[in-house]
Amino acid sequence: MTERAQVLSTLRVAPTAVRTLLAGVFVNRLSGFLNIFLVLFLTGTGRTEEQAALAVGVYGAGAVAGVLVGGLFAARIGARTATVVSMSSAGVLTAALLYLPSYPLLLVAVALAGVAAQFYRPASATLLSDLVPAGQQVMIFAMYRFCLNVGATVAPLLGLGLYHLAGDAYGPVFWAEGLIALAYAVLAAVTLPPGRRPAAVVPADTRGGYRDMLRDRRYVLYLVAMFFQGAVYVQYLSTLPLDVSAGGLPVFWYTLAVSLNGLVVIAVELPATKYTQAWPMRLTLCLGLALIGIGVAAYGLPAGPAVILAATLVWSLGEVIGGPATYAYPGITAPPHLKSHYISAFQLMLGLGTAIGPVLGGWLFLTLHHQVWPVLAIASVIATALTWVATKPPSPARAEEKPLEEVA
């Protein structure tokens, strides 16, 4: 890279489809009321807490399945079709939850809504990677993450505002989510390129799909690292509030720490990427993971407001440094004909980590109490070590070999 990609210049010269995809990421997160209000909606309409918890779990399982299925079909149907099907289906299913007469039928709809909401993601991320030059990949995925984070920050506030404006009713909340999803489906149909992504040259000895991806042993190590990373990252939403409560600290300090993370990532990540994108990919990835591990381990110091805020700042800086490169790496390292599978597998493993992490962290907290943090940090050490091995540049002799035959 001879020149660092700048934020505004990258966005200015990007094709219309890129801007649409970035807007779609924001809209998808902005309309993400369902996983926030689902429990409140179900318990408020007479369902038990157990039924509400099961519904949330079903939605999460559907979301994981949606990423996997989306990866299978991404190369076959293209980003435009995947997005239109995904967003229109999610919009209809979300609004339909208000009118389903039975709990089993509601569970089916929740599962399908989870699938539909994530179905488009592999195809859209693949198209985003295809449309952006190599020197702008990290910057464009920094913008991708910016849209994710801003949408996730605004969504609860927007949903809560609609809820109160409607006289504490959930109907407008779910209808708004459905309509926003449908609006993006229309925008995607008008602005995204039609058809499948251009066919890439397929090596003669390949088997196709995920089987070929799994032959890339270095990338498999990266996927395992992303599972550990997702499991560690999510602990600030699950285990940290338990520890703060058990330590007798006011909940204010927890909410302030969460707000600090959001503020740092949203305000700093894009400007910082102007510089970090020029660093060696291996260094950027591993430094980000290491700082996250250090921040998580620091929660194990004697509990107090200064510890909580300082530890949060450390791992937030790790997220700022490594986040864009982490999202860009699958598309950069993938063989062209397997790019959608590499990206889908990355999204799947990161999602599995964030889904399983709270369960593991909660169990460890019940066993170890405040000493849970150094143990959780071990997972970050594992993720960093695996990423260091997975992203090792091949030797000149190995570089001439086919990527699918690489071994760790």
C-alpha positions in Angstrom: 0.0 0.0 0.0 1.6 3.2 -1.2 -1.0 5.6 0.2 -3.3 5.2 3.2 -7.0 5.1 2.4 -8.8 8.0 3.9 -12.3 7.9 5.4 -14.1 10.5 3.3 -12.1 9.9 0.1 -12.8 6.1 0.3 -16.5 6.7 0.7 -16.6 9.3 -2.0 -15.1 7.1 -4.7 -16.9 4.0 -3.7 -19.6 2.6 -6.0 -23.2 3.2 -5.1 -23.5 -0.4 -4.2 -20.9 0.0 -1.5 -22.7 2.9 0.1 -25.9 0.9 -0.1 -24.3 -2.0 1.7 -23.0 0.2 4.4 -26.4 1.8 4.8 -27.9 -1.6 5.0 -25.6 -2.6 7.9 -26.7 0.4 9.8 -30.4 -0.1 9.0 -30.2 -3.8 9.9 -28.8 -2.9 13.3 -31.1 0.1 13.7 -34.1 -2.1 13.2 -32.8 -4.7 15.7 -35.5 -4.2 18.2 -36.6 -7.8 18.2 -33.8 -9.3 20.3 -34.0 -6.4 22.7 -37.8 -6.3 23.2 -38.7 -9.9 22.6 -38.5 -10.9 26.3 -40.5 -7.9 27.4 -43.1 -8.4 24.8 -43.6 -12.1 25.6 -43.7 -11.7 29.4 -46.0 -8.6 28.9 -48.4 -10.7 26.9 -48.7 -13.5 29.5 -45.8 -15.8 28.6 -43.6 -17.2 31.4 -40.0 -16.1 31.8 -38.9 -19.6 30.8 -40.9 -19.3 27.5 -39.4 -15.9 26.9 -35.9 -17.2 27.5 -36.5 -20.1 25.1 -37.7 -17.8 22.4 -34.5 -15.7 22.7 -32.4 -18.8 22.4 -34.4 -20.0 19.4 -33.9 -16.6 17.8 -30.1 -16.8 18.4 -30.0 -20.3 16.9 -31.9 -19.1 13.9 -29.4 -16.2 13.5 -26.5 -18.6 13.5 -28.2 -20.9 11.0 -29.0 -17.8 8.9 -25.3 -17.0 8.5 -24.4 -20.6 7.6 -27.2 -20.9 5.0 -26.5 -17.4 3.7 -22.9 -18.5 3.1 -24.1 -21.5 1.1 -26.2 -19.4 -1.2 -24.2 -16.2 -1.3 -22.2 -17.2 -4.4 -25.3 -18.7 -6.1 -27.9 -16.0 -5.8 -25.9 -12.8 -5.3 -26.1 -10.0 -2.8 -29.1 -8.3 -4.3 -31.4 -11.3 -4.2 -30.1 -12.4 -0.8 -30.7 -9.0 0.6 -34.2 -8.6 -0.8 -35.2 -12.1 0.4 -33.6 -11.6 3.8 -34.9 -8.2 4.6 -38.4 -8.6 3.2 -38.9 -12.0 5.0 -37.5 -10.6 8.3 -39.9 -7.6 8.0 -42.9 -9.7 7.5 -42.1 -12.2 10.2 -41.3 -9.5 12.7 -44.7 -7.8 12.3 -46.4 -11.2 12.2 -45.2 -12.0 15.8 -47.9 -9.6 17.1 -50.7 -11.7 15.7 -49.7 -15.4 16.1 -52.2 -17.2 18.3 -50.0 -20.0 19.8 -46.6 -20.3 21.4 -45.3 -23.1 19.2 -46.2 -21.1 16.1 -44.5 -18.1 17.6 -41.3 -20.1 18.2 -41.3 -21.1 14.5 -41.7 -17.5 13.4 -39.0 -16.3 15.8 -36.6 -19.0 14.5 -37.4 -18.0 10.9 -37.0 -14.3 11.7 -33.5 -15.1 13.1 -32.6 -16.9 9.9 -34.0 -14.2 7.7 -32.3 -11.3 9.5 -28.8 -12.8 9.0 -29.3 -14.5 5.6 -28.0 -11.6 3.6 -24.8 -10.9 5.6 -22.3 -13.3 3.9 -23.4 -12.2 0.4 -23.3 -8.5 1.3 -19.9 -8.7 3.0 -18.6 -10.7 0.0 -19.8 -8.1 -2.4 -18.4 -5.3 -0.3 -15.0 -7.0 -0.4 -15.3 -7.6 -4.2 -16.1 -4.0 -4.9 -13.3 -2.4 -2.9 -9.6 -2.3 -3.9 -7.1 -4.2 -1.8 -5.6 -1.0 -0.3 -9.0 0.1 1.0 -10.3 -3.2 2.5 -9.4 -2.5 6.1 -10.8 1.0 5.9 -14.1 -0.1 4.3 -14.6 -2.7 7.0 -13.9 0.0 9.6 -16.8 1.8 8.1 -18.8 -1.4 8.2 -18.1 -1.8 11.9 -18.9 1.9 12.4 -22.3 1.4 10.9 -22.8 -1.8 13.1 -21.9 0.0 16.3 -23.9 3.2 15.6 -26.9 1.2 14.6 -26.6 -1.0 17.7 -26.3 2.1 19.9 -29.3 3.9 18.5 -31.6 0.9 18.1 -32.6 0.5 21.8 -33.2 4.3 22.2 -35.4 4.3 19.0 -37.3 1.3 20.1 -37.8 2.7 23.6 -39.0 6.0 22.2 -41.5 4.2 19.9 -42.7 2.1 22.9 -43.4 5.2 25.0 -44.9 7.2 22.2 -47.4 4.4 21.6 -48.5 4.4 25.2 -46.3 1.6 26.3 -47.4 -0.7 23.5 -45.2 -3.1 21.5 -47.2 -2.9 18.2 -45.5 0.2 16.8 -42.1 -1.2 17.8 -42.4 -4.4 15.9 -44.2 -2.7 12.9 -41.4 -0.1 12.8 -38.7 -2.9 12.6 -40.6 -4.6 9.9 -41.1 -1.5 7.8 -37.4 -0.5 8.2 -36.4 -3.9 6.9 -38.8 -3.7 4.0 -37.5 -0.3 3.1 -33.9 -1.6 2.9 -35.1 -4.5 0.8 -36.5 -1.9 -1.7 -33.3 0.1 -1.6 -31.2 -3.0 -2.2 -33.4 -4.0 -5.2 -32.9 -0.7 -6.8 -29.2 0.0 -6.2 -27.3 -3.3 -5.8 -25.9 -5.0 -8.9 -28.0 -7.9 -10.2 -27.0 -11.5 -10.5 -24.2 -13.5 -8.9 -20.7 -12.3 -8.3 -18.3 -12.8 -11.2 -17.2 -16.4 -11.5 -13.7 -17.1 -10.3 -11.3 -19.6 -11.7 -11.7 -22.8 -9.7 -8.7 -25.1 -9.3 -9.2 -28.5 -10.9 -8.6 -30.5 -7.7 -11.1 -28.6 -5.5 -14.3 -30.3 -4.1 -16.3 -27.1 -3.7 -17.7 -25.0 -0.9 -16.9 -25.4 2.8 -15.0 -28.7 2.3 -12.4 -26.8 0.3 -12.3 -24.0 2.9 -11.6 -26.6 5.6 -8.6 -27.8 3.7 -7.0 -24.4 4.4 -5.7 -25.4 7.8 -4.3 -22.0 8.7 -7.7 -20.4 8.1 -9.3 -23.1 10.3 -7.0 -22.0 13.1 -8.2 -18.4 12.5 -11.8 -19.5 12.8 -11.1 -21.3 16.1 -9.4 -18.1 17.3 -12.5 -16.1 16.3 -14.6 -18.4 18.4 -12.5 -17.8 21.4 -12.4 -14.1 20.7 -16.2 -13.9 20.5 -16.6 -15.8 23.7 -14.2 -13.4 25.5 -15.6 -10.2 24.0 -19.2 -10.9 25.0 -18.3 -11.2 28.7 -18.6 -7.5 29.3 -22.4 -7.9 28.6 -22.9 -11.0 30.7 -20.2 -11.8 33.3 -19.1 -8.2 34.1 -22.6 -7.0 35.4 -22.7 -10.2 37.6 -19.3 -9.4 39.1 -20.2 -5.7 39.6 -23.4 -6.6 41.4 -21.6 -9.3 43.5 -19.0 -6.8 44.5 -21.5 -4.3 45.8 -20.6 -1.6 43.4 -23.3 0.8 42.1 -24.6 -0.3 38.7 -23.7 3.2 37.5 -20.1 2.2 37.1 -21.0 -0.7 34.9 -23.2 1.4 32.6 -20.5 4.0 32.4 -18.0 1.3 31.4 -20.3 0.1 28.6 -20.9 3.7 27.5 -17.1 4.3 27.5 -16.6 1.3 25.2 -19.3 2.5 22.8 -17.9 6.0 22.8 -14.3 5.0 22.2 -15.1 2.6 19.4 -17.5 4.9 17.6 -15.3 8.0 18.0 -11.8 6.6 17.6 -11.9 3.5 15.3 -12.3 5.2 12.0 -9.6 7.9 12.5 -7.3 5.3 14.0 -7.8 3.0 11.0 -6.1 5.6 8.8 -2.9 4.6 10.5 -3.4 1.0 11.6 -4.4 -0.1 8.0 -0.7 0.4 7.1 0.6 -1.9 9.7 1.3 -5.6 8.9 -2.0 -7.5 9.1 -0.5 -10.1 11.5 0.7 -7.4 13.9 -2.6 -5.6 13.8 -4.7 -8.7 14.5 -2.6 -10.0 17.3 -2.1 -6.7 19.0 -5.8 -6.1 19.1 -6.5 -9.6 20.5 -3.7 -9.2 23.1 -5.0 -5.9 24.4 -8.5 -7.4 24.7 -7.0 -10.2 26.8 -5.1 -7.7 29.0 -8.2 -5.7 29.5 -10.3 -8.7 30.5 -7.5 -9.9 32.9 -7.4 -6.5 34.5 -11.0 -6.9 35.6 -9.6 -9.5 38.1 -7.8 -6.8 40.0 -9.4 -5.6 43.3 -12.8 -4.4 42.2 -13.4 -0.7 42.1 -14.6 2.0 39.7 -11.0 2.8 38.5 -10.3 -0.8 37.7 -13.6 -1.3 35.7 -13.1 1.9 33.7 -9.3 1.4 33.0 -9.8 -2.3 32.0 -12.6 -1.4 29.7 -10.5 1.3 28.1 -7.7 -1.2 27.5 -9.8 -3.8 25.7 -11.7 -1.1 23.8 -8.4 0.1 22.4 -7.7 -3.5 21.4 -11.1 -3.5 19.6 -10.3 -0.2 17.9 -6.9 -1.5 16.6 -7.9 -5.0 15.6 -11.5 -4.9 14.8 -11.4 -3.6 11.2 -8.6 -5.9 10.2 -10.4 -8.9 11.8 -13.4 -8.2 9.6 -11.3 -7.6 6.5 -9.0 -10.6 6.8 -11.4 -13.3 5.6 -12.0 -11.6 2.3 -8.3 -10.7 1.8 -7.0 -14.2 2.5 -9.7 -16.2 0.7 -9.2 -17.7 -2.8 -11.6 -15.7 -5.1 -14.0 -18.7 -5.7 -14.3 -19.3 -1.9 -14.6 -15.8 -0.6 -18.2 -16.1 0.4 -17.5 -19.3 2.3 -14.5 -17.8 4.2 -16.6 -14.7 5.2 -19.6 -16.8 6.2 -17.5 -19.1 8.3 -15.9 -16.1 10.0 -19.3 -14.6 10.8 -20.5 -18.0 12.0 -17.6 -18.7 14.4 -17.7 -15.2 15.9 -21.4 -15.5 16.4 -21.1 -18.9 18.0 -18.5 -17.5 20.4 -20.8 -14.6 21.4 -23.7 -17.1 21.8 -21.9 -19.6 23.9 -19.6 -17.2 25.8 -22.3 -16.0 28.3 -23.1 -19.5 29.3 -19.5 -20.5 29.9 -18.7 -17.2 31.6 -21.7 -17.5 33.9 -20.8 -21.0 34.9 -17.1 -20.0 35.5 -18.3 -17.0 37.6 -20.5 -19.2 39.8 -17.4 -21.4 40.4 -14.6 -18.9 40.6 -16.4 -15.6 41.4 -14.1 -12.6 41.0 -11.2 -14.8 39.9 -13.0 -15.7 36.7 -11.2 -12.9 34.8 -7.7 -14.3 34.5 -9.2 -17.6 33.4 -11.3 -15.9 30.7 -8.2 -14.0 29.6 -6.5 -17.4 28.8 -9.0 -17.7 26.0 -7.6 -14.4 24.6 -4.1 -15.8 24.9 -5.2 -18.9 22.9 -6.9 -16.7 20.3 -3.8 -14.5 19.9 -1.5 -17.5 19.6 -3.8 -19.2 17.0 -4.0 -16.0 15.0 -0.2 -15.6 15.1 0.2 -19.0 13.6 -2.7 -18.7 11.2 -1.5 -15.5 9.7 2.2 -16.4 9.4 3.3 -15.4 5.9 4.2 -18.4 3.8 7.8 -19.0 2.9 8.8 -18.2 -0.7 8.6 -21.8 -1.6 5.2 -22.3 0.0 3.9 -19.1 -1.5 4.0 -20.8 -4.9 1.8 -23.7 -3.7 -2.0 -23.6 -3.9 -3.6 -21.8 -0.9 -5.9 -24.8 -0.2 -2.9 -27.0 0.5 -1.4 -24.8 3.2 -0.7 -26.4 6.5 -0.1 -24.8 9.9 
